[in-house]
Amino acid sequence: MTTGNHVIFIHPDGTSPSHYGAARFVSQGPDGRLNWDKLSNAGVYLGHMLDQLGGTSNAGAVTHATGTKVYAESFGLKNDNSPVVSRSGKVGNRLW
């Protein structure tokens, strides 16, 4: 049964909208379009951390899993060692 509540999450690590702009220009020219541009629904991911502009693999994974910004050295805990609360309101490793 189809519920319509699925998503395909594609996150090429380290990319930003400017990378796609450069690829578009080099590959298709200034007026061209990439297949990315033809997706019916897409969103820009803001990958900065609470305490720095550049992301880290561990904190990025926590942010992806919880939808919550964390500090750069997070492995699922806040600075005070308390569990991260996900955007859904669930705590710790019981996010679903």
C-alpha positions as CSV (number, residue, x, y, z in Angstrom):
1,M,0.0,0.0,0.0
2,T,1.4,3.4,-1.0
3,T,1.2,6.0,1.8
4,G,3.0,8.9,0.1
5,N,5.2,9.5,3.1
6,H,8.5,8.5,1.7
7,V,11.5,10.5,0.7
8,I,14.8,9.9,-1.0
9,F,17.5,11.8,0.8
10,I,20.6,12.5,-1.4
11,H,23.4,14.4,0.4
12,P,26.7,14.4,-1.5
13,D,28.9,15.3,1.5
14,G,30.6,18.7,1.3
15,T,28.5,20.1,-1.5
16,S,26.6,23.3,-1.5
17,P,24.3,25.1,-4.0
18,S,27.4,26.7,-5.5
19,H,28.8,23.3,-6.5
20,Y,25.7,22.6,-8.5
21,G,25.9,26.1,-10.0
22,A,29.4,25.4,-11.1
23,A,28.5,21.9,-12.5
24,R,25.6,23.4,-14.4
25,F,27.8,26.1,-16.0
26,V,30.6,23.8,-17.0
27,S,28.4,20.9,-18.1
28,Q,25.4,22.7,-19.7
29,G,26.4,26.3,-20.1
30,P,24.9,29.4,-18.4
31,D,21.3,28.7,-19.5
32,G,21.5,24.9,-19.2
33,R,19.8,22.6,-16.6
34,L,21.1,19.6,-14.8
35,N,18.9,16.6,-13.9
36,W,18.9,17.9,-10.4
37,D,17.1,21.0,-11.6
38,K,14.3,18.8,-13.1
39,L,13.3,17.2,-9.7
40,S,9.8,18.1,-8.8
41,N,10.6,18.6,-5.1
42,A,14.0,19.6,-3.8
43,G,15.3,21.5,-0.8
44,V,18.5,23.1,0.2
45,Y,20.1,21.6,3.2
46,L,21.8,24.0,5.6
47,G,24.6,21.9,7.1
48,H,26.2,24.3,9.6
49,M,26.6,23.3,13.2
50,L,25.6,25.3,16.3
51,D,29.1,26.4,17.0
52,Q,30.8,26.5,13.5
53,L,30.0,27.0,9.9
54,G,31.6,23.9,8.6
55,G,30.1,20.6,9.5
56,T,31.6,17.4,10.8
57,S,30.8,13.8,9.9
58,N,29.6,12.9,13.4
59,A,27.5,16.0,14.1
60,G,26.2,15.9,10.5
61,A,24.9,12.4,11.1
62,V,23.2,13.5,14.3
63,T,21.6,16.5,12.5
64,H,20.4,14.2,9.6
65,A,19.0,11.7,12.1
66,T,17.3,14.1,14.4
67,G,16.6,17.3,12.3
68,T,18.3,19.2,15.2
69,K,21.4,21.4,14.9
70,V,24.1,20.2,17.3
71,Y,27.6,21.3,18.2
72,A,30.5,20.1,16.0
73,E,31.8,17.5,18.4
74,S,28.4,15.9,19.1
75,F,28.0,12.2,18.9
76,G,24.3,12.3,19.8
77,L,24.6,14.4,23.0
78,K,24.4,18.1,23.7
79,N,27.3,20.0,25.3
80,D,26.0,19.1,28.8
81,N,26.0,15.4,27.9
82,S,22.2,15.2,27.8
83,P,20.5,13.5,24.8
84,V,19.6,15.4,21.7
85,V,15.9,15.9,21.3
86,S,14.7,15.3,17.7
87,R,12.4,17.7,15.9
88,S,9.7,15.1,16.4
89,G,10.1,15.4,20.2
90,K,11.7,12.0,20.7
91,V,14.8,11.7,22.8
92,G,18.1,9.8,22.3
93,N,18.3,6.6,20.4
94,R,14.5,6.2,20.2
95,L,13.9,8.6,17.3
96,W,11.3,6.6,15.4
